[in-house]
Amino acid sequence: MIRTYRTSAGGIPQNIIKFLNESLTQKSIGEDIRLSIEFGTVSRGGSSLFFLFLDTNEFGISEIPVITATYRPAISSGSNSVEVLNYNRRIIFPLERIVEIPEAIEIEIFRKVASLVSPGGKLIVEYDSVDHRLTAEALSSGVPSAATPLGGMMLAIGCGVQFINHDLSGGGRAGRRKLIGLRGKNNQNDRALSLSMINELENFLTWSKELDWLIQSKTRPIAIATITMLKEKFNL
């Protein structure tokens, strides 16, 4: 049963609960692995908190969420947004079974979350956690967002026509550092943004050999693959 929680800020609107349920509940992300959803509170700003768990034939339902996120619907003529507040790569199941999520399943989980984002909307993912350490180090070294492990994945699942690095970490009100990826609208603006991204990535390849070897080995292949993909997409 899906549980919902009420607070003084008010409950999550039924239309949003229905939308999130239809988009995520029991959606397959791998062989015998599905998503299960539970709901939290709704903030005063209108963002609805939800939790995604893994439901497996072998181990049952995970005891901790794989994703903790918020969904903010479109306001007026604007676009919606989804913010991933926390991602757990190591999942605990009943009987203290601990499973590390493989990359292929991880991408499918994020693909399902990204499906909530409408054209022009935003997918926001924190990168201060341990699982995104390499992305944090790469961004701090000046690597373009699209060439980082997190940015490359966001682009692959359709939310990376443009990136904004929200680097305001400092505790308190500043919160965690976040990477914001925009979903395109399949228009000329998308093409212009992609051309700009190609130029940025090609420039990155000219100086990236100066970086730490581990960062080079992880980011250069992503940059090359992204350039190839964008050129093929726009026949460049």
Secondary structure as a PSIPRED ss2 file (coil, helix, strand):
# PSIPRED VFORMAT (PSIPRED V4.0)

   1 M C   1.000  0.000  0.000
   2 I C   1.000  0.000  0.000
   3 R C   1.000  0.000  0.000
   4 T C   1.000  0.000  0.000
   5 Y C   1.000  0.000  0.000
   6 R C   1.000  0.000  0.000
   7 T C   1.000  0.000  0.000
   8 S C   1.000  0.000  0.000
   9 A C   1.000  0.000  0.000
  10 G C   1.000  0.000  0.000
  11 G C   1.000  0.000  0.000
  12 I C   1.000  0.000  0.000
  13 P C   1.000  0.000  0.000
  14 Q H   0.000  1.000  0.000
  15 N H   0.000  1.000  0.000
  16 I H   0.000  1.000  0.000
  17 I H   0.000  1.000  0.000
  18 K H   0.000  1.000  0.000
  19 F H   0.000  1.000  0.000
  20 L H   0.000  1.000  0.000
  21 N H   0.000  1.000  0.000
  22 E H   0.000  1.000  0.000
  23 S H   0.000  1.000  0.000
  24 L H   0.000  1.000  0.000
  25 T C   1.000  0.000  0.000
  26 Q C   1.000  0.000  0.000
  27 K C   1.000  0.000  0.000
  28 S E   0.000  0.000  1.000
  29 I E   0.000  0.000  1.000
  30 G E   0.000  0.000  1.000
  31 E C   1.000  0.000  0.000
  32 D C   1.000  0.000  0.000
  33 I E   0.000  0.000  1.000
  34 R E   0.000  0.000  1.000
  35 L E   0.000  0.000  1.000
  36 S E   0.000  0.000  1.000
  37 I E   0.000  0.000  1.000
  38 E E   0.000  0.000  1.000
  39 F E   0.000  0.000  1.000
  40 G E   0.000  0.000  1.000
  41 T E   0.000  0.000  1.000
  42 V E   0.000  0.000  1.000
  43 S C   1.000  0.000  0.000
  44 R C   1.000  0.000  0.000
  45 G C   1.000  0.000  0.000
  46 G C   1.000  0.000  0.000
  47 S C   1.000  0.000  0.000
  48 S E   0.000  0.000  1.000
  49 L E   0.000  0.000  1.000
  50 F E   0.000  0.000  1.000
  51 F E   0.000  0.000  1.000
  52 L E   0.000  0.000  1.000
  53 F E   0.000  0.000  1.000
  54 L E   0.000  0.000  1.000
  55 D E   0.000  0.000  1.000
  56 T E   0.000  0.000  1.000
  57 N C   1.000  0.000  0.000
  58 E C   1.000  0.000  0.000
  59 F C   1.000  0.000  0.000
  60 G E   0.000  0.000  1.000
  61 I E   0.000  0.000  1.000
  62 S C   1.000  0.000  0.000
  63 E C   1.000  0.000  0.000
  64 I C   1.000  0.000  0.000
  65 P C   1.000  0.000  0.000
  66 V C   1.000  0.000  0.000
  67 I E   0.000  0.000  1.000
  68 T E   0.000  0.000  1.000
  69 A E   0.000  0.000  1.000
  70 T E   0.000  0.000  1.000
  71 Y E   0.000  0.000  1.000
  72 R E   0.000  0.000  1.000
  73 P C   1.000  0.000  0.000
  74 A C   1.000  0.000  0.000
  75 I C   1.000  0.000  0.000
  76 S C   1.000  0.000  0.000
  77 S C   1.000  0.000  0.000
  78 G C   1.000  0.000  0.000
  79 S C   1.000  0.000  0.000
  80 N C   1.000  0.000  0.000
  81 S E   0.000  0.000  1.000
  82 V E   0.000  0.000  1.000
  83 E E   0.000  0.000  1.000
  84 V E   0.000  0.000  1.000
  85 L E   0.000  0.000  1.000
  86 N E   0.000  0.000  1.000
  87 Y E   0.000  0.000  1.000
  88 N C   1.000  0.000  0.000
  89 R C   1.000  0.000  0.000
  90 R E   0.000  0.000  1.000
  91 I E   0.000  0.000  1.000
  92 I E   0.000  0.000  1.000
  93 F E   0.000  0.000  1.000
  94 P H   0.000  1.000  0.000
  95 L H   0.000  1.000  0.000
  96 E H   0.000  1.000  0.000
  97 R E   0.000  0.000  1.000
  98 I E   0.000  0.000  1.000
  99 V E   0.000  0.000  1.000
 100 E E   0.000  0.000  1.000
 101 I C   1.000  0.000  0.000
 102 P C   1.000  0.000  0.000
 103 E H   0.000  1.000  0.000
 104 A H   0.000  1.000  0.000
 105 I H   0.000  1.000  0.000
 106 E H   0.000  1.000  0.000
 107 I H   0.000  1.000  0.000
 108 E H   0.000  1.000  0.000
 109 I H   0.000  1.000  0.000
 110 F H   0.000  1.000  0.000
 111 R H   0.000  1.000  0.000
 112 K H   0.000  1.000  0.000
 113 V H   0.000  1.000  0.000
 114 A H   0.000  1.000  0.000
 115 S C   1.000  0.000  0.000
 116 L C   1.000  0.000  0.000
 117 V C   1.000  0.000  0.000
 118 S C   1.000  0.000  0.000
 119 P C   1.000  0.000  0.000
 120 G C   1.000  0.000  0.000
 121 G C   1.000  0.000  0.000
 122 K E   0.000  0.000  1.000
 123 L E   0.000  0.000  1.000
 124 I E   0.000  0.000  1.000
 125 V E   0.000  0.000  1.000
 126 E E   0.000  0.000  1.000
 127 Y C   1.000  0.000  0.000
 128 D C   1.000  0.000  0.000
 129 S C   1.000  0.000  0.000
 130 V H   0.000  1.000  0.000
 131 D H   0.000  1.000  0.000
 132 H H   0.000  1.000  0.000
 133 R H   0.000  1.000  0.000
 134 L H   0.000  1.000  0.000
 135 T H   0.000  1.000  0.000
 136 A H   0.000  1.000  0.000
 137 E H   0.000  1.000  0.000
 138 A H   0.000  1.000  0.000
 139 L H   0.000  1.000  0.000
 140 S H   0.000  1.000  0.000
 141 S C   1.000  0.000  0.000
 142 G C   1.000  0.000  0.000
 143 V C   1.000  0.000  0.000
 144 P C   1.000  0.000  0.000
 145 S H   0.000  1.000  0.000
 146 A H   0.000  1.000  0.000
 147 A H   0.000  1.000  0.000
 148 T C   1.000  0.000  0.000
 149 P H   0.000  1.000  0.000
 150 L H   0.000  1.000  0.000
 151 G H   0.000  1.000  0.000
 152 G H   0.000  1.000  0.000
 153 M H   0.000  1.000  0.000
 154 M H   0.000  1.000  0.000
 155 L H   0.000  1.000  0.000
 156 A H   0.000  1.000  0.000
 157 I C   1.000  0.000  0.000
 158 G C   1.000  0.000  0.000
 159 C C   1.000  0.000  0.000
 160 G C   1.000  0.000  0.000
 161 V C   1.000  0.000  0.000
 162 Q E   0.000  0.000  1.000
 163 F E   0.000  0.000  1.000
 164 I E   0.000  0.000  1.000
 165 N E   0.000  0.000  1.000
 166 H E   0.000  0.000  1.000
 167 D C   1.000  0.000  0.000
 168 L C   1.000  0.000  0.000
 169 S C   1.000  0.000  0.000
 170 G C   1.000  0.000  0.000
 171 G C   1.000  0.000  0.000
 172 G H   0.000  1.000  0.000
 173 R H   0.000  1.000  0.000
 174 A H   0.000  1.000  0.000
 175 G C   1.000  0.000  0.000
 176 R C   1.000  0.000  0.000
 177 R C   1.000  0.000  0.000
 178 K E   0.000  0.000  1.000
 179 L E   0.000  0.000  1.000
 180 I E   0.000  0.000  1.000
 181 G E   0.000  0.000  1.000
 182 L E   0.000  0.000  1.000
 183 R C   1.000  0.000  0.000
 184 G C   1.000  0.000  0.000
 185 K C   1.000  0.000  0.000
 186 N C   1.000  0.000  0.000
 187 N C   1.000  0.000  0.000
 188 Q H   0.000  1.000  0.000
 189 N H   0.000  1.000  0.000
 190 D H   0.000  1.000  0.000
 191 R H   0.000  1.000  0.000
 192 A H   0.000  1.000  0.000
 193 L H   0.000  1.000  0.000
 194 S H   0.000  1.000  0.000
 195 L H   0.000  1.000  0.000
 196 S H   0.000  1.000  0.000
 197 M H   0.000  1.000  0.000
 198 I H   0.000  1.000  0.000
 199 N H   0.000  1.000  0.000
 200 E H   0.000  1.000  0.000
 201 L H   0.000  1.000  0.000
 202 E H   0.000  1.000  0.000
 203 N H   0.000  1.000  0.000
 204 F H   0.000  1.000  0.000
 205 L H   0.000  1.000  0.000
 206 T H   0.000  1.000  0.000
 207 W H   0.000  1.000  0.000
 208 S H   0.000  1.000  0.000
 209 K H   0.000  1.000  0.000
 210 E H   0.000  1.000  0.000
 211 L C   1.000  0.000  0.000
 212 D C   1.000  0.000  0.000
 213 W H   0.000  1.000  0.000
 214 L H   0.000  1.000  0.000
 215 I H   0.000  1.000  0.000
 216 Q H   0.000  1.000  0.000
 217 S H   0.000  1.000  0.000
 218 K H   0.000  1.000  0.000
 219 T H   0.000  1.000  0.000
 220 R H   0.000  1.000  0.000
 221 P H   0.000  1.000  0.000
 222 I H   0.000  1.000  0.000
 223 A H   0.000  1.000  0.000
 224 I H   0.000  1.000  0.000
 225 A H   0.000  1.000  0.000
 226 T H   0.000  1.000  0.000
 227 I H   0.000  1.000  0.000
 228 T H   0.000  1.000  0.000
 229 M H   0.000  1.000  0.000
 230 L H   0.000  1.000  0.000
 231 K H   0.000  1.000  0.000
 232 E H   0.000  1.000  0.000
 233 K H   0.000  1.000  0.000
 234 F C   1.000  0.000  0.000
 235 N C   1.000  0.000  0.000
 236 L C   1.000  0.000  0.000
